[in-house]
């Protein structure tokens, strides 16, 4: 079966949007409503974050969302059930489970990947699990199940390490536009844009760029540089403070 990440990037022209939701925030029902809205406005790649107590790569907005979801009792089982329901309803979407290494280690990596694949996911992002650490190389295990192991790098990733990562990554290479944590920003750093431009020449994979994207102008700045613009914090901020209509207007402007 064709992986939906591959299919989306092969069949759809121009830069794609990849959105990020925290499972269970503000509720599982709202997750469904929000992702339906995203699909309506052309989003075909969605990260579903399995909440964790210490989301170390995330900024304040997504950290609060993680804790709020956990306070409501959201578990990995809820997240896989959410993913399965959405994959059935929206079969053209490429869903990606994102979480931190403690979750698959607590579940057992094989079991975690089996659940992700059975839930209709197309990829996995584990940003704090270095593939070259003992027990950290899950790339082959993921690919055996039809899942892309999506590696995360940043502008300060050393060249030698990048070359090694490129031997393990598949589907997408996810680069941050800055060194630090997630969060909407007023501007995109020119150094981050330059890094994406250089990365595109050597990666041999579609490039997803994120961390700080918060306007249609930011998406426009990435056209011709990246294949995918990733946004999470800004959408959550809009949802929290202005509601679904504001999210809809934002996605429509980015399309």
C-alpha positions, -999 to 999 in steps of 0.1 A, spaced: 0 0 0 13 35 -9 23 56 20 1 87 22 31 110 28 47 99 -4 14 101 -23 6 137 -10 40 150 -19 40 133 -53 5 143 -64 1 177 -50 19 208 -64 36 236 -45 44 238 -8 21 217 15 9 225 50 16 201 78 -4 210 109 1 198 145 -25 189 170 -21 176 206 -44 147 210 -71 155 236 -65 192 236 -88 209 241 -108 177 236 -108 146 214 -140 158 198 -124 192 190 -94 174 175 -118 157 150 -136 190 142 -103 208 138 -87 182 115 -119 181 94 -115 218 90 -79 214 80 -88 188 54 -115 211 40 -88 238 34 -64 215 17 -42 202 45 -31 166 38 -3 161 64 -11 162 101 10 155 132 -9 140 161 10 145 193 7 119 219 9 140 251 38 136 275 47 153 308 80 168 296 77 178 259 112 192 258 113 204 222 80 223 226 74 259 236 48 272 261 17 268 239 22 232 231 35 224 266 3 237 281 -17 217 257 2 185 266 -4 191 303 -41 199 298 -46 167 278 -29 147 304 -50 163 332 -80 150 313 -66 115 314 -56 112 277 -35 81 271 -17 66 241 -47 44 236 -70 74 231 -45 88 206 -43 56 185 -81 54 186 -83 90 174 -58 84 146 -77 52 135 -110 71 133 -95 100 114 -76 77 90 -109 59 82 -128 91 77 -101 110 58 -82 83 38 -63 109 17 -45 124 48 -10 115 59 -12 112 97 21 112 117 23 103 153 47 125 172 58 120 208 88 116 230 109 85 236 95 76 270 62 67 254 74 40 230 99 27 255 72 23 282 49 5 257 78 -14 240 89 -1 206 75 -30 186 41 -26 203 41 12 198 50 9 161 24 -19 156 -3 3 172 7 33 151 6 13 119 -27 -3 127 -41 32 134 -34 42 98 -4 64 104 21 72 77 50 83 98 65 87 133 84 116 148 104 110 180 125 141 183 144 131 214 154 96 203 187 97 185 189 68 161 225 62 169 220 57 206 216 22 221 181 11 214 174 43 195 175 31 159 138 24 152 141 33 114 141 -2 101 114 -13 125 92 16 114 98 10 77 89 -27 80 55 -15 91 50 10 63 58 40 85 83 67 77 108 74 105 109 112 102 141 126 115 143 161 130 174 183 125 182 220 131 206 246 116 232 236 142 232 199 132 268 191 122 275 181 87 289 147 96 259 139 117 235 151 90 251 127 65 245 98 89 209 109 95 202 110 58 211 73 56 182 65 80 155 91 73 127 85 49 95 102 37 105 137 49 134 154 66 120 178 92 143 208 99 136 235 124 141 271 112 158 280 144 177 264 173 153 261 202 117 252 209 85 254 190 64 286 191 49 311 168 72 340 159 67 375 143 95 369 118 114 340 102 152 341 107 171 346 74 197 322 86 170 295 89 158 302 54 193 300 40 198 267 58 167 252 42 179 264 8 213 247 12 197 216 28 174 211 -2 204 207 -25 219 178 -6 190 160 13 175 138 -15 143 139 5 114 164 7 120 190 33 96 200 60 104 233 78 89 244 110 93 263 144 80 299 142 56 298 112 27 321 121 15 339 89 7 333 53 37 355 45 59 330 63 45 302 42 52 323 11 88 328 21 93 290 21 79 285 -13 106 272 -36 128 263 -6 108 237 14 83 212 3 62 214 35 56 242 60 49 230 95 27 249 119 13 241 153 16 268 180 0 295 160 -31 274 152 -35 264 188 -32 301 198 -59 310 173 -81 282 185 -77 292 221 -82 329 217 -104 334 186 -120 300 178 -124 278 148 -134 306 125 -100 323 129 -82 290 122 -103 286 90 -94 321 79 -57 315 85 -57 282 66 -76 298 37 -50 326 35 -21 301 35 -36 280 8 
